[in-house]
Amino acid sequence: ILRVLGENAIAVRTKAMKCLSEVVAVDPSILARLDMQRGVHGRLMDNSTSVREAAVELLGRFVLCRPQLAEQYYDMLTERIL
């Protein structure tokens, strides 16, 4: 999934983020991995609105139930907001 997040096609990147969200639904601790953080960060800054929305939705669903993830993703989220 992480490799597909770098594809050129917007629809593929969006679907990859949604697939990642399904994986995280089973094991939210996967978001603590450094490679996952890099992948999500890259999609938070994506040129496509739909890809960015999928990344924000992913974090919104799981960061609230895992407070330690909020600390790890705080800088990325504030960068996106700014």
C-alpha positions as CSV (number, residue, x, y, z in Angstrom):
1,I,0.0,0.0,0.0
2,L,2.8,2.4,0.8
3,R,4.4,2.0,-2.6
4,V,1.1,2.6,-4.3
5,L,0.7,5.9,-2.4
6,G,3.4,7.3,-4.7
7,E,1.6,6.5,-8.0
8,N,0.8,9.2,-10.5
9,A,-2.9,8.4,-10.8
10,I,-5.0,10.3,-8.3
11,A,-7.7,7.6,-8.1
12,V,-5.0,5.0,-7.2
13,R,-3.5,7.2,-4.4
14,T,-7.0,7.9,-3.1
15,K,-7.9,4.2,-3.1
16,A,-4.6,3.3,-1.4
17,M,-5.4,5.8,1.4
18,K,-8.8,4.2,1.9
19,C,-7.3,0.7,1.9
20,L,-4.7,1.9,4.4
21,S,-7.6,3.2,6.5
22,E,-9.2,-0.3,6.5
23,V,-5.9,-1.9,7.6
24,V,-5.6,0.6,10.4
25,A,-9.2,-0.2,11.5
26,V,-7.9,-3.7,12.3
27,D,-4.7,-2.5,13.9
28,P,-4.4,1.2,14.8
29,S,-0.9,0.7,16.2
30,I,0.4,0.4,12.7
31,L,0.2,4.2,12.4
32,A,3.0,4.4,14.9
33,R,5.4,2.9,12.3
34,L,7.8,5.5,10.8
35,D,7.2,4.3,7.2
36,M,3.4,4.8,7.8
37,Q,4.0,8.3,9.2
38,R,6.1,9.2,6.1
39,G,3.4,7.8,3.8
40,V,0.6,9.6,5.5
41,H,2.6,12.9,5.7
42,G,3.2,12.7,2.0
43,R,-0.5,12.3,1.2
44,L,-1.4,15.1,3.6
45,M,0.6,17.4,1.3
46,D,-0.7,15.7,-1.9
47,N,-1.7,17.9,-4.9
48,S,-5.1,16.2,-5.0
49,T,-7.9,17.3,-2.7
50,S,-9.4,13.7,-2.7
51,V,-6.1,12.2,-1.5
52,R,-5.6,14.9,1.2
53,E,-9.2,14.3,2.4
54,A,-8.6,10.5,2.6
55,A,-5.4,11.2,4.6
56,V,-7.2,13.6,7.0
57,E,-10.1,11.1,7.4
58,L,-7.7,8.3,8.2
59,L,-6.0,10.4,10.9
60,G,-9.3,11.7,12.2
61,R,-10.7,8.3,12.7
62,F,-7.8,6.9,14.7
63,V,-5.8,9.6,16.3
64,L,-8.7,10.5,18.7
65,C,-8.9,6.9,20.0
66,R,-5.1,6.6,20.4
67,P,-3.7,9.7,22.2
68,Q,-0.1,8.7,21.6
69,L,-0.7,8.9,17.9
70,A,-1.8,12.5,18.3
71,E,1.6,13.4,19.5
72,Q,3.3,11.7,16.6
73,Y,1.1,13.3,14.0
74,Y,0.7,16.7,15.6
75,D,3.4,18.4,13.5
76,M,2.0,17.0,10.3
77,L,-1.6,18.0,11.1
78,T,-0.5,21.6,12.0
79,E,1.5,21.8,8.8
80,R,-1.5,20.8,6.8
81,I,-3.7,23.3,8.6
82,L,-1.3,26.1,8.0
